[in-house]
Amino acid sequence: MTPGRTTTTLETGRFRRAVVIDLVELFALCGIGIAQPVLEVFGNAPEVFIEAGASRADIWWFAAVVAFGPPIALAAIEVTVRAVGGPRVGTTVHHVFVAGLALLIGVRAVRLLAGIEGSSLFVLAAVIATLLTIARYRFSAARSWLRFAAFAPLLFAGAFVFASPAKSLARGADAEAREAVEIEEVDLATPRPPVVLLVLDELPIRSLLAEDGTIDAETFPNFAALADDTTWFRNATTVATHTANAVPAILTGRYPGGVIDAPAAADHPDNLFRLLGNAYRFNVSELDTQLCAVPRCDAQNSDNAPTVTAVSPSTTIAAESNASTSSSPLGRLLGRVREEYPVMVALHDIQALPSVEHEDLVAIATTTTATTTTVAAPVDIASATPTTIDRGLAKLPTVQPGRFSEWLASIDSDTEHPQLNVLHLTMPHNPWNLDASGTRYRTPNDMLHLAGTDLGHWTADPGAVISARQRHLLQVRYVDTLIAALRARLVELGIWDEALVIVTADHGAGFEVGGWLREWDATNQTNLLGVPLFVRGPEFVPGAVVDQATQSVDIVPTIAAHAGIAIPWSVDGVDLNQLPNVERTRHPVGAIKYLDYNRIEVDVSTHLDSLLSLVASDGDDGGDDATILRRGPRGDLIGQPLSAFAIDGDAGGLDVLYPDDGSWAPTDTGSVSAFIVAEPDDIGPNEIIVISVDGTIGATAMTFRDGDVESRLAALILPTTMLGGDHDVRFFHLRDGDILAPLDAT
């Protein structure tokens, strides 16, 4: 022993050295297995930070916690175990951590490189993890590589902050954009029309059409009335398949770029709000975007207040409010990482982030004219004063009616100082949980609400698509009532005839058996790109139907022309009143295709023909809510008493996945248990399941394969049927001769 060095000193040195080596290895493995997929997925979805109301500091802290939190936490556990249990126990724990992290890396590698799922995935991942673990202990080169790779978390955090689509938000460029955006100098004495722009979400024009290519007036009477009072551009297409690209294109008049940009003013400074920021008062409610950056975007800006007494609205809209949670934006973001990491580690794409849930949201004021109020259900707009809208409640469907009501109440009749009224409403976007009356039904918080899709791809059995499209149409029928409320409000204010009113949607959706819900391919192009576009203004002919090709980028040039303001930047769209004589047969589309973002060039020369052909093939699938549900498989049985059928046999067991609490009574907030997802034990796909409510058949469904699940069903009972108290719900397999064989539901 070296003089002066005690055994305790040597043991302390070995302890510290072991801790440092272990920490270095944990940094390397956590960087590759955790930090890289999480920061890449979140970096490719900057709208997530906008929805959460994350500040620049929140985003930097998010990167730091994701990159450095896991290895530090694991190292702390190891240090504690070594101190308490000794070096051997500490080493064992480290071996377990290394093997576990190697398994995560293996799972992701196999999925990305080979596309393998199921038990084979974990077998191959375990093999890879075993090889990595053995290499670490047997080969010094592997250990040296791990020590060099310890810089991985820092590199991935740097890529997130400085190179990802979220870089503008992470660097705080939005604050710079607020200072840099110059409001165009305009002649304020020029009379200008009020502008109303309503952007709906995930609404294919196909859903609104009858067999003959007109708006289905029986199913959507208010959209049909809107078409009669406006110019309907039937051949309109969007230029992006997802909101983060589609809404900026609408608000800038420009095609999406070749890479994903943040849907914020930092990356889109030349937009509608900059253009009109010196000539209009603002009543703006954005959601997944932050393009409004000029001074009048400030909710407290006094320039937005009316100078005349506004007419109190009398339209009634049912709305439900959800107070924001007390957790911070950073806490919500980290909560999403914790809950969704199993999915994110398997994917390499923006679509790894599903719809935002309530606990992930935060209330953020957007531009109106007063202070925040609490919205309760139901809401009578007549009693509502203009309020600050809680944009940060984001995609949560329960607050969309409230957002609409508050925005609608903030529209006023001061035409001497006209308003720019812009609302992006995430309806009828999934999850679908409303019928036309506004009755809300419960849906799962996970992707089970889209039963029958695998990463957005519909199963090859028709039952899943049939059920999903029925629910979609019921929610579109609810949106139809909002269209009536908008028109009634503008008529009541006396500005319906002089305002420029535009109703559109950011993108569509696909409901084809074996096709995609939201990803682009040639067969889904018409469903995704075809969107409604209705325009009313002094120069637009009511009831006219224009079949010339138009695009979502035409909206800003149209507004600019009617406001009499020249656009000081180049745009890709044109004024809808000055459509070119030459047909625009091609245009770029910012698309999610096969899980990757691409800017692709699409041919839309046959879009209208394709749309009309698809609508004709749909047949008569509309009507009221009950009629829509009866158009499903053996829907003719709905409404008939069980006593009219022979009940015989035993169809086996049925695992009811949702409602997951087994309750058929309405919740305390009034939501009903009308949506059902279940798995029969002994019945294969493409069989008919009958569901009775209190002795009367309330729904039918066709079973379908769902990934590794051999047979699953999704069904919707007419939601109003489930009001009141508890209900007796039973399940049957429909057999030959319309014999009902009971299923034992658990």
Beta strands, then each sheet from edge to edge (+ up, - down):
strand 1: 195-200
strand 2: 231-233
strand 3: 236-237
strand 4: 281-285
strand 5: 316-317
strand 6: 379-380
strand 7: 419-424
strand 8: 453-454
strand 9: 457-458
strand 10: 500-505
strand 11: 533-536
strand 12: 545-546
strand 13: 550-551
strand 14: 586-593
strand 15: 596-603
strand 16: 653-658
strand 17: 675-680
strand 18: 688-693
strand 19: 696-702
strand 20: 704-706
strand 21: 709-716
strand 22: 729-735
strand 23: 739-745
sheet 1: 4+ 7+ 1+ 10+ 11- 2+ 12+
sheet 2: 3+ 13+
sheet 3: 5+ 6-
sheet 4: 8+ 9-
sheet 5: 14+ 15-
sheet 6: 19+ 18- 22+ 23- 16- 17+ 21- 20+
end
